[in-house]
Amino acid sequence: MNTSTPTRPARVSPWIGVRPYGAADADRFFGRSTETARVVELWQCHRLTILHGESGVGKTSLLQAAVRPHLVASGANVLPIGAAAGHPGLPGPVVGALNPVSFAVLASWQPDEPAVRVLNASIVEFLQRRERFGRSRSEPTLVAVDHVHRAAPGSPDEPGLVRFLEELAEALGETPSAHLLLSTRTSDLGVLRHLTESLPAAVTARYALGPLTRDSAIEAVVRPLAAWGVSLADGAAGHLVDSVSAASAAVRPGPGDPAPVTEPVPLQIVATALWEARAENDMVITPRMLPDAEPALAAYCARALDTITTDHGLPTCEVGTWLRRAFITPDGGERLVRPVARPPEMTESLIRDVEDRYLLTRVDRNGEPHLRLRYPWLTTVLRRLSDVQLPARQRDPAECLRSARLAYAAGDLDLAMRHALSAMRLSRPEHQHIQAQAQSLLGCIAHLGGRHEAAEEHYRTAIGFFEVLQRLPEAGRLLAAIGELKLALGDKAGALEELSAAAQCAPDDPSVQIGLAHAFWYVERPQAAINVLDRVLRTDGNAEARRWRGEIHVDLDHAEQALRDLDRLGRRAPPSARAARSLALCMVTGGQTGPDDLEEIVDAAPRNGPVLLRAARTRALCGDADRAGELAARALRATDPPLAPLQSRQARELLRDG
């Protein structure tokens, strides 16, 4: 057999372009052996490791294609790399008010598990379970979360991120075997302060990932070619790397200056352009065949800006014109721009898109955040975009759906809707799975916007697609979402009908079964609700089912049964469960034990009817009739959520007896 025969399709590039390398690309990822060894060492030796670097420097690629594969090959107990943002595929009414960051991370740590299996689980419980049933308690459990900055698109004090970091701190404290790695951009290190400030410095390590050295860049160019049977002539790889380094340098290095480095993104752009221009029968690439770096970089920039302006509904050239005027001085130098100084049409969501395409980055100057061009070569290509001719390109509907989910996770519902509609418009008859998921996402967007009728319409359209595809569990989850919508609107009979149908479609889905129990509770069939939850807990051990059963028991005055469930929920129990537990404890002690944190629980959920009612009942048992009456009146007016019928009667009885 001729070993020089290519083992890959001829037109598939050995280099993957500007997207991050994944685990499946490990055989094409080279040039980071030193960095891989160092990150592996730090992760195994420290409870918390922080990997940081500028956008596009290769953090995700290093973790996915080098660090984790190395650890797996060595037999380490390492989970899949987690993602701090994403849309795991559950409709909004089913997901409810759970922390989206924790949910996304837990779902990505368990990619082979349906998302519903991690619904309402906690990171602490998950890691403790891994420790309890793992191979050895003395062996570290290595867990990582990538793109932590995406969990806080607006502020490092985003409530979801803060709760997530607090949960991580608790997990590290209660699970000695857990070793956590977090990856983020250097400019966003501040988002981690809620975690780092709670840990001793001795257990924390930081690693700054920089650009490639010249030798590493040459290795990254040369070694992937082997599987294609193609080689670079002597000097060609160095010439390509040097041309990229020169284009990326702000000034040309002089004698005695540090050795030039090569940024991975422009290297991938130019290498990919080389492959696209190469004739299929050219098995040896000579220096004369190498493309000029600048035209390849300009073409990438033009394509990226064209996509951004289209996605955000702006006129052609709008974003490029703003970048040129705002960030480049008249003499061709670079200028820093404060984010607050941008024009209103350049939204925060658009700026994130420009950052994600490696055109802008954030830096700190004198304690203030600023934006600047990501690479020096952008000062040249942005002024020459009019010379770039791009072929027409039809977007892929799957790409649009991915963009829609990212925008949804970032909270940009308008952009998410535009992407989802584009996915629908571009889909062909064979793309029914994309149409189903796009319609489901449009339903979630409508639900968050308070457009309940539109949400139901989108969900029903998606159900039709899923039924054609014979994916009944997905159809069942959407029927459950419609049922939850009807319940929120007061249509209890309609909700029970939808949720009963959902339970038949998805009998093994705990989220759907819990929704059915929810409906039984609101139509005053508490024993039916408990029976459903009993079945879920016999097969799944779902924390949300346990919470619901405990709360129903306490509202039925079954204090001891309630405590058996509520005592197992841990410190991260939601306010409704904490209020239920306080009431159950007070019942068991005959009013002799007054909880110290009851007002804190009320403050955490000031419009939650069940929380306010349980606090009122607790105060009444403790002899504080005035406060009990005040809380009962608030409970009757509450809307997030409102009281169930049985609870409303209890609140009115408190007011009457007071």
MIMIFI-368310 format. One line per field, with one value per residue (C-alpha): residue number from 1; y, x, z. Coordinates in nm, 2 decimals. Layout:
<nodes>
k [NUM|...]
v [Y|...]
u [X|...]
w [Z|...]
</nodes>
This chain:
<nodes>
k [1|2|3|4|5|6|7|8|9|10|11|12|13|14|15|16|17|18|19|20|21|22|23|24|25|26|27|28|29|30|31|32|33|34|35|36|37|38|39|40|41|42|43|44|45|46|47|48|49|50|51|52|53|54|55|56|57|58|59|60|61|62|63|64|65|66|67|68|69|70|71|72|73|74|75|76|77|78|79|80|81|82|83|84|85|86|87|88|89|90|91|92|93|94|95|96|97|98|99|100|101|102|103|104|105|106|107|108|109|110|111|112|113|114|115|116|117|118|119|120|121|122|123|124|125|126|127|128|129|130|131|132|133|134|135|136|137|138|139|140|141|142|143|144|145|146|147|148|149|150|151|152|153|154|155|156|157|158|159|160|161|162|163|164|165|166|167|168|169|170|171|172|173|174|175|176|177|178|179|180|181|182|183|184|185|186|187|188|189|190|191|192|193|194|195|196|197|198|199|200|201|202|203|204|205|206|207|208|209|210|211|212|213|214|215|216|217|218|219|220|221|222|223|224|225|226|227|228|229|230|231|232|233|234|235|236|237|238|239|240|241|242|243|244|245|246|247|248|249|250|251|252|253|254|255|256|257|258|259|260|261|262|263|264|265|266|267|268|269|270|271|272|273|274|275|276|277|278|279|280|281|282|283|284|285|286|287|288|289|290|291|292|293|294|295|296|297|298|299|300|301|302|303|304|305|306|307|308|309|310|311|312|313|314|315|316|317|318|319|320|321|322|323|324|325|326|327|328|329|330|331|332|333|334|335|336|337|338|339|340|341|342|343|344|345|346|347|348|349|350|351|352|353|354|355|356|357|358|359|360|361|362|363|364|365|366|367|368|369|370|371|372|373|374|375|376|377|378|379|380|381|382|383|384|385|386|387|388|389|390|391|392|393|394|395|396|397|398|399|400|401|402|403|404|405|406|407|408|409|410|411|412|413|414|415|416|417|418|419|420|421|422|423|424|425|426|427|428|429|430|431|432|433|434|435|436|437|438|439|440|441|442|443|444|445|446|447|448|449|450|451|452|453|454|455|456|457|458|459|460|461|462|463|464|465|466|467|468|469|470|471|472|473|474|475|476|477|478|479|480|481|482|483|484|485|486|487|488|489|490|491|492|493|494|495|496|497|498|499|500|501|502|503|504|505|506|507|508|509|510|511|512|513|514|515|516|517|518|519|520|521|522|523|524|525|526|527|528|529|530|531|532|533|534|535|536|537|538|539|540|541|542|543|544|545|546|547|548|549|550|551|552|553|554|555|556|557|558|559|560|561|562|563|564|565|566|567|568|569|570|571|572|573|574|575|576|577|578|579|580|581|582|583|584|585|586|587|588|589|590|591|592|593|594|595|596|597|598|599|600|601|602|603|604|605|606|607|608|609|610|611|612|613|614|615|616|617|618|619|620|621|622|623|624|625|626|627|628|629|630|631|632|633|634|635|636|637|638|639|640|641|642|643|644|645|646|647|648|649|650|651|652|653|654|655|656|657|658]
v [0.00|0.35|0.53|0.87|0.82|1.08|0.93|1.23|1.38|1.60|1.92|1.90|2.12|1.98|2.30|2.36|2.74|2.99|2.76|2.60|2.25|1.98|1.63|1.49|1.72|1.60|1.43|1.77|1.98|2.05|2.31|2.32|2.03|2.26|2.43|2.10|1.95|2.26|2.29|1.91|1.95|2.25|2.10|1.77|1.95|2.24|2.25|2.55|2.63|2.94|2.93|3.27|3.45|3.68|3.58|3.35|3.25|2.88|2.81|2.60|2.41|2.34|2.20|2.00|1.87|1.84|1.86|1.64|1.37|1.36|1.30|1.04|0.85|0.85|0.71|1.02|1.07|1.36|1.47|1.63|2.00|2.20|2.50|2.80|2.90|2.72|2.61|2.25|2.19|2.22|2.45|2.76|2.67|2.33|2.47|2.73|2.94|2.72|2.87|2.85|2.86|2.56|2.37|2.43|2.32|2.00|1.91|1.95|1.75|1.46|1.48|1.13|1.20|1.37|1.73|1.64|1.41|1.70|1.93|2.08|1.88|2.07|2.07|1.98|1.67|1.57|1.59|1.41|1.13|1.11|1.09|0.84|0.60|0.68|0.46|0.60|0.88|0.96|1.01|1.37|1.42|1.67|1.90|2.21|2.49|2.68|3.03|3.14|3.50|3.40|3.34|3.71|3.89|4.21|4.22|4.01|4.05|3.87|3.68|3.35|3.37|3.47|3.18|2.94|3.06|3.03|2.67|2.59|2.72|2.50|2.20|2.25|2.27|1.96|1.74|1.71|1.51|1.77|1.97|2.25|2.43|2.75|2.91|3.27|3.57|3.77|4.08|3.89|3.75|3.98|3.76|3.50|3.71|3.57|3.23|3.32|3.55|3.26|3.02|3.02|3.14|2.83|2.60|2.82|2.83|3.06|3.00|3.26|3.11|3.32|3.31|3.04|3.06|3.04|2.68|2.58|2.76|2.58|2.25|2.35|2.41|2.11|1.82|1.81|1.77|1.41|1.25|1.41|1.30|1.66|1.82|2.17|2.23|2.34|2.69|2.71|2.66|2.92|3.16|3.12|3.16|3.47|3.64|3.59|3.71|4.02|4.10|4.06|4.27|4.63|4.71|4.51|4.36|4.51|4.36|4.24|4.24|3.94|3.66|3.72|3.52|3.39|3.43|3.11|3.28|3.46|3.15|2.94|3.19|3.21|2.83|2.76|3.01|2.82|2.49|2.64|2.79|2.47|2.25|1.89|1.74|1.97|1.73|1.95|2.32|2.55|2.91|3.04|2.88|3.05|3.32|3.68|3.71|4.04|3.95|3.63|3.83|4.10|3.83|3.68|4.03|4.11|3.78|3.83|4.18|4.08|3.81|4.04|4.32|4.07|3.90|4.23|4.38|4.67|4.82|4.68|4.82|4.98|4.78|4.80|5.18|5.23|5.01|5.21|5.55|5.47|5.25|5.38|5.73|5.94|5.84|5.46|5.41|5.23|5.40|5.27|5.32|5.31|5.08|5.35|5.57|5.34|5.45|5.30|5.08|4.91|4.71|4.50|4.19|4.31|4.39|4.04|3.91|4.12|3.99|3.63|3.68|3.80|4.16|4.34|4.27|4.43|4.57|4.75|5.10|5.28|5.07|5.14|4.89|4.98|4.81|4.79|4.60|4.24|4.24|4.52|4.40|4.51|4.87|4.79|4.56|4.77|5.06|4.83|4.64|4.80|4.61|4.27|4.07|3.80|3.52|3.49|3.25|3.07|3.03|2.68|2.65|2.44|2.74|2.97|2.75|2.74|3.12|3.14|2.92|3.13|3.45|3.30|3.19|3.54|3.69|3.87|3.75|3.97|3.83|3.48|3.52|3.65|3.35|3.10|3.25|3.23|2.87|2.81|3.00|2.83|2.48|2.23|1.94|1.71|1.95|1.88|1.83|2.18|2.32|2.14|2.28|2.63|2.64|2.51|2.79|3.05|2.92|2.98|3.33|3.41|3.27|3.49|3.79|3.72|3.63|3.31|3.25|3.28|3.05|2.79|2.82|2.77|2.47|2.31|2.35|2.20|1.91|1.83|1.81|1.59|1.36|1.31|1.24|0.99|1.17|1.15|1.24|1.58|1.62|1.53|1.80|2.06|1.94|1.98|2.33|2.42|2.27|2.49|2.79|2.71|2.66|3.00|3.16|2.99|2.73|2.44|2.19|2.27|2.23|1.89|1.77|1.88|1.74|1.41|1.38|1.48|1.21|0.95|1.07|1.09|0.84|0.82|1.20|1.32|1.69|1.60|1.38|1.66|1.89|1.65|1.64|2.02|2.02|1.77|1.99|2.30|2.11|2.00|1.64|1.63|1.25|1.20|1.45|1.26|0.93|1.07|1.20|0.87|0.70|0.95|0.90|0.52|0.53|0.86|1.02|1.36|1.64|1.85|1.57|1.54|1.91|1.91|1.61|1.77|2.10|1.93|1.73|2.04|2.22|1.91|1.94|1.62|1.77|1.45|1.32|1.67|1.68|1.34|1.50|1.86|1.76|1.59|1.90|2.06|2.43|2.53|2.45|2.73|2.97|2.77|2.46|2.65|2.81|2.47|2.32|2.61|2.55|2.17|2.22|2.46|2.21|1.92|2.13|2.28|2.63|2.62|2.64|2.97|2.98|3.25|3.29|3.32|3.69|3.63|3.36|3.61|3.87|3.62|3.56|3.86|3.78|3.41|3.31|2.97|3.12|3.41|3.17|2.93|3.21|3.34|3.00|2.97|3.31|3.22|2.90|3.10|3.34|3.64|3.70|4.05|3.94|3.63|3.84|4.08|3.79|3.61|3.92|3.95|3.58|3.63|3.91|3.73|3.63|3.46|3.21|3.26|3.04|2.71|2.68|2.50|2.75|3.04|2.90|2.86|3.23|3.35|3.14|3.30|3.65|3.55|3.40|3.69]
u [0.00|0.13|0.16|0.16|-0.20|-0.43|-0.66|-0.89|-1.12|-0.91|-1.10|-1.14|-0.88|-0.62|-0.67|-1.01|-1.03|-1.15|-1.38|-1.24|-1.09|-1.31|-1.23|-1.29|-1.01|-0.74|-0.55|-0.52|-0.42|-0.05|0.19|0.06|0.25|0.41|0.09|-0.10|0.15|0.13|-0.25|-0.28|-0.03|-0.21|-0.55|-0.45|-0.27|-0.51|-0.87|-0.93|-0.74|-0.82|-0.72|-0.74|-0.63|-0.75|-1.03|-0.91|-0.59|-0.71|-0.84|-1.13|-0.91|-0.65|-0.91|-1.11|-0.84|-0.54|-0.58|-0.89|-0.78|-0.44|-0.61|-0.85|-0.56|-0.38|-0.68|-0.78|-1.13|-1.22|-1.57|-1.65|-1.57|-1.87|-2.03|-2.15|-2.42|-2.64|-2.99|-3.02|-3.34|-3.62|-3.91|-3.92|-4.24|-4.09|-3.75|-3.92|-3.71|-3.41|-3.06|-2.98|-2.60|-2.60|-2.84|-2.62|-2.31|-2.47|-2.62|-2.28|-2.10|-2.35|-2.39|-2.53|-2.80|-3.13|-3.14|-3.45|-3.24|-3.04|-3.34|-3.32|-3.02|-2.75|-2.38|-2.31|-2.53|-2.39|-2.03|-2.11|-2.27|-1.97|-1.74|-1.96|-1.99|-1.66|-1.35|-1.17|-1.23|-0.86|-0.86|-0.95|-1.26|-1.16|-1.44|-1.41|-1.63|-1.54|-1.65|-1.75|-1.77|-2.08|-2.27|-2.26|-2.32|-2.43|-2.25|-2.03|-2.31|-2.57|-2.78|-2.75|-2.37|-2.34|-2.56|-2.36|-2.03|-2.16|-2.27|-1.92|-1.77|-2.00|-1.92|-1.55|-1.60|-1.82|-1.66|-1.28|-1.21|-1.34|-1.08|-1.23|-1.09|-1.26|-1.17|-1.25|-1.11|-0.85|-1.06|-1.34|-1.15|-1.35|-1.66|-1.49|-1.44|-1.74|-1.56|-1.20|-1.26|-1.41|-1.11|-0.76|-0.50|-0.29|-0.56|-0.59|-0.37|-0.38|-0.25|-0.24|-0.25|-0.06|0.00|0.21|0.59|0.74|0.84|0.50|0.32|0.53|0.44|0.07|0.10|0.31|0.19|-0.18|-0.08|0.06|-0.29|-0.35|-0.02|0.07|0.39|0.55|0.88|1.18|1.12|0.75|0.61|0.84|0.76|0.39|0.42|0.65|0.40|0.12|0.34|0.44|0.08|-0.02|0.26|0.19|0.55|0.82|1.06|1.41|1.74|1.72|1.34|1.15|1.10|0.78|0.47|0.19|-0.18|-0.38|-0.68|-0.49|-0.27|-0.58|-0.73|-0.42|-0.35|-0.71|-0.68|-0.37|-0.56|-0.86|-0.63|-0.42|-0.47|-0.56|-0.26|-0.01|0.13|0.43|0.35|0.64|0.69|0.58|0.23|0.17|-0.10|-0.04|-0.16|-0.33|-0.59|-0.69|-0.73|-0.93|-1.17|-1.23|-1.30|-1.54|-1.73|-1.75|-1.89|-2.13|-2.27|-2.29|-2.48|-2.72|-2.79|-2.86|-3.06|-2.82|-2.74|-2.45|-2.11|-2.26|-2.05|-1.73|-1.77|-1.82|-1.51|-1.30|-1.41|-1.41|-1.10|-0.85|-0.69|-0.65|-0.29|-0.37|-0.30|-0.52|-0.77|-0.93|-1.30|-1.51|-1.81|-2.05|-1.93|-2.07|-2.37|-2.71|-2.74|-2.41|-2.58|-2.41|-2.53|-2.37|-2.05|-2.04|-2.08|-1.79|-1.58|-1.68|-1.55|-1.22|-1.25|-1.27|-1.14|-1.18|-0.90|-0.87|-0.71|-0.68|-0.95|-1.20|-1.31|-1.23|-1.27|-0.99|-0.93|-0.83|-0.53|-0.31|-0.37|-0.73|-0.62|-0.51|-0.78|-1.07|-0.96|-0.95|-1.28|-1.42|-1.16|-1.28|-1.51|-1.70|-1.90|-2.26|-2.30|-2.62|-2.63|-2.68|-3.01|-2.82|-2.58|-2.87|-3.02|-2.69|-2.67|-3.03|-2.95|-2.64|-2.84|-3.12|-2.87|-2.72|-3.07|-3.09|-3.44|-3.48|-3.16|-3.25|-3.59|-3.42|-3.19|-3.46|-3.68|-3.38|-3.34|-3.71|-3.68|-3.37|-3.48|-3.57|-3.82|-3.55|-3.48|-3.78|-3.57|-3.43|-3.78|-3.90|-3.63|-3.66|-4.03|-3.97|-3.72|-3.96|-4.21|-3.96|-3.89|-4.26|-4.31|-4.03|-4.19|-4.53|-4.69|-4.86|-5.09|-4.79|-4.59|-4.86|-4.89|-4.51|-4.51|-4.80|-4.63|-4.31|-4.52|-4.64|-4.28|-4.17|-4.47|-4.38|-4.02|-4.16|-3.98|-4.26|-4.07|-3.99|-4.36|-4.45|-4.23|-4.39|-4.74|-4.62|-4.51|-4.85|-5.01|-4.79|-4.89|-5.25|-5.20|-5.03|-5.33|-5.58|-5.71|-5.68|-5.89|-5.71|-5.38|-5.47|-5.58|-5.25|-5.03|-5.21|-5.15|-4.79|-4.74|-4.86|-4.61|-4.32|-4.39|-4.02|-3.97|-3.96|-4.02|-4.34|-4.46|-4.38|-4.59|-4.88|-4.85|-4.85|-5.18|-5.34|-5.24|-5.40|-5.73|-5.74|-5.65|-5.35|-5.34|-5.32|-5.03|-4.85|-4.90|-4.74|-4.45|-4.41|-4.37|-4.11|-3.91|-3.92|-3.74|-3.55|-3.47|-3.54|-3.48|-3.76|-4.01|-3.89|-3.93|-4.28|-4.39|-4.25|-4.42|-4.76|-4.72|-4.66|-4.96|-5.17|-5.03|-4.82|-4.52|-4.32|-4.36|-4.27|-3.95|-3.84|-3.83|-3.73|-3.44|-3.27|-3.27|-2.96|-2.86|-2.95|-3.32|-3.54|-3.73|-4.06|-3.89|-3.71|-4.04|-4.21|-3.94|-3.96|-4.34|-4.29|-4.04|-4.27|-4.55|-4.34|-4.24|-4.58|-4.47|-4.17|-3.91|-3.92|-3.69|-3.42|-3.41|-3.78|-3.77|-3.47|-3.67|-3.96|-3.72|-3.58|-3.93|-4.15|-4.42|-4.43|-4.77|-4.68|-4.37|-4.57|-4.85|-4.61|-4.43|-4.77|-4.87|-4.53|-4.57|-4.92|-4.79|-4.52|-4.79|-4.72|-5.07|-5.01|-4.72|-4.91|-5.21|-4.98|-4.81|-5.14|-5.28|-4.97|-5.00|-5.35|-5.23|-4.91|-4.87|-4.53|-4.68|-5.03|-5.17|-5.34|-5.71|-5.63|-5.37|-5.60|-5.85|-5.57|-5.47|-5.83|-5.87|-5.56|-5.70|-6.04|-5.89|-5.64]
w [0.00|-0.09|0.24|0.06|-0.05|0.12|0.38|0.38|0.11|-0.11|-0.07|0.31|0.46|0.70|0.90|1.04|1.00|1.26|1.46|1.78|1.76|1.92|2.05|1.70|1.57|1.81|1.53|1.36|1.66|1.70|1.84|2.20|2.37|2.64|2.72|2.73|2.98|3.21|3.21|3.29|3.58|3.73|3.69|3.86|4.15|4.23|4.35|4.11|3.79|3.58|3.22|3.05|2.74|2.47|2.23|1.95|2.13|2.15|2.50|2.38|2.13|2.39|2.63|2.38|2.15|2.37|2.75|2.79|2.53|2.71|3.05|2.91|2.75|3.09|3.27|3.46|3.59|3.37|3.26|2.92|2.91|3.03|2.87|3.07|2.82|2.58|2.52|2.62|2.42|2.69|2.64|2.87|3.07|3.15|3.25|3.47|3.70|3.74|3.71|3.34|3.40|3.63|3.40|3.10|3.28|3.42|3.08|2.91|3.17|3.09|2.71|2.68|2.93|2.82|2.94|3.15|3.36|3.50|3.54|3.89|3.99|4.18|4.10|4.46|4.44|4.10|4.22|4.55|4.36|4.13|4.44|4.62|4.32|4.15|4.11|4.41|4.65|4.65|4.28|4.16|3.96|3.70|3.58|3.36|3.24|2.93|2.81|3.17|3.04|2.83|3.15|3.23|2.90|3.08|3.41|3.64|3.90|3.68|3.94|3.75|3.74|4.10|4.21|3.98|4.13|4.48|4.40|4.26|4.59|4.79|4.57|4.61|4.99|5.02|4.75|4.83|4.52|4.28|4.08|3.88|3.58|3.45|3.12|3.03|2.84|3.03|3.01|3.19|3.48|3.70|3.65|3.87|4.18|4.36|4.35|4.38|4.68|4.87|4.83|4.98|4.73|4.79|4.62|4.31|4.00|3.70|3.35|3.08|2.73|2.48|2.10|1.93|1.91|1.56|1.60|1.74|1.46|1.20|1.37|1.36|0.99|0.89|1.09|0.99|0.63|0.68|0.67|0.33|0.17|0.11|0.22|0.23|0.05|0.26|0.39|0.28|0.63|0.78|0.51|0.57|0.95|0.91|0.67|0.92|1.21|1.01|0.92|1.29|1.44|1.54|1.45|1.28|1.54|1.55|1.67|2.02|2.03|2.16|1.90|1.70|1.79|1.57|1.66|1.58|1.41|1.13|1.09|1.03|0.79|0.57|0.58|0.48|0.19|0.08|0.07|-0.12|-0.38|-0.42|-0.72|-0.62|-0.79|-0.61|-0.35|-0.26|-0.17|-0.25|-0.12|-0.46|-0.41|-0.08|-0.07|0.04|0.40|0.36|0.09|0.28|0.61|0.43|0.28|0.62|0.77|0.49|0.53|0.90|0.87|0.61|0.83|1.13|0.95|0.80|1.14|1.31|1.03|0.96|0.62|0.43|0.55|0.86|1.11|0.90|0.86|1.23|1.31|1.07|1.20|1.57|1.60|1.34|1.36|1.04|1.01|1.03|1.40|1.66|1.89|2.21|2.25|2.57|2.53|2.64|2.36|2.08|1.88|1.98|1.68|1.79|2.06|2.33|2.15|1.82|2.00|2.14|1.78|1.66|1.95|1.88|1.52|1.65|1.52|1.86|2.21|2.55|2.75|3.08|3.09|3.42|3.57|3.29|3.02|2.66|2.32|2.06|1.74|1.81|1.56|1.42|1.06|1.09|1.07|0.71|0.59|0.73|0.51|0.20|0.23|-0.08|-0.28|-0.16|-0.39|-0.21|-0.38|-0.28|0.00|0.11|0.49|0.63|0.83|1.10|1.14|1.18|1.45|1.64|1.62|1.74|2.05|2.13|2.11|2.32|2.59|2.59|2.64|2.31|2.21|1.90|1.75|1.85|1.68|1.36|1.35|1.42|1.14|0.91|0.99|0.91|0.58|0.46|0.56|0.29|0.32|0.45|0.74|0.95|1.26|1.22|1.16|1.47|1.69|1.54|1.61|1.97|2.02|1.88|2.13|2.41|2.29|2.27|2.62|2.77|2.59|2.75|2.42|2.54|2.24|2.00|2.22|2.21|1.83|1.78|2.02|1.84|1.50|1.65|1.79|1.44|1.31|1.60|1.55|1.18|1.29|1.55|1.83|2.08|2.40|2.24|2.15|2.50|2.65|2.43|2.52|2.88|2.80|2.66|2.98|3.20|2.99|3.04|3.41|3.44|3.26|3.50|3.25|3.49|3.30|2.98|3.16|3.30|2.95|2.79|3.06|3.06|2.69|2.75|3.01|2.76|2.50|2.74|3.03|3.13|3.13|3.49|3.39|3.21|3.50|3.75|3.53|3.55|3.93|3.92|3.73|3.97|4.26|4.11|4.03|4.39|4.34|4.58|4.63|4.25|4.25|4.52|4.34|4.02|4.22|4.40|4.06|3.95|4.27|4.25|3.92|3.91|4.24|4.09|4.33|4.18|4.23|4.59|4.64|4.50|4.71|5.03|4.96|4.89|5.22|5.42|5.27|5.36|5.72|5.68|5.86|5.91|5.56|5.43|5.63|5.50|5.15|5.23|5.46|5.16|4.93|5.06|5.11|4.75|4.80|4.64|4.87|4.84|4.98|5.25|5.36|5.35|5.57|5.82|5.84|5.89|6.16|6.34|6.31|6.46|6.76|6.82|6.74|6.98|6.71|6.52|6.21|6.22|5.84|5.76|5.67|5.45|5.27|5.22|5.09|4.84|4.69|4.77|4.50|4.55|4.69|4.84|5.01|5.16|5.28|5.44|5.62|5.74|5.87|6.05|6.21|6.32|6.49|6.66|6.80|6.58|6.45|6.31|6.09|5.99|5.87|5.68|5.50|5.43|5.26|5.05|4.96|4.82|4.60|4.48|4.12|4.08|4.12|4.26|4.53|4.45|4.55|4.87|4.96|4.89|5.15|5.40|5.35|5.40|5.71|5.86|5.79|5.93|6.25|6.29]
</nodes>
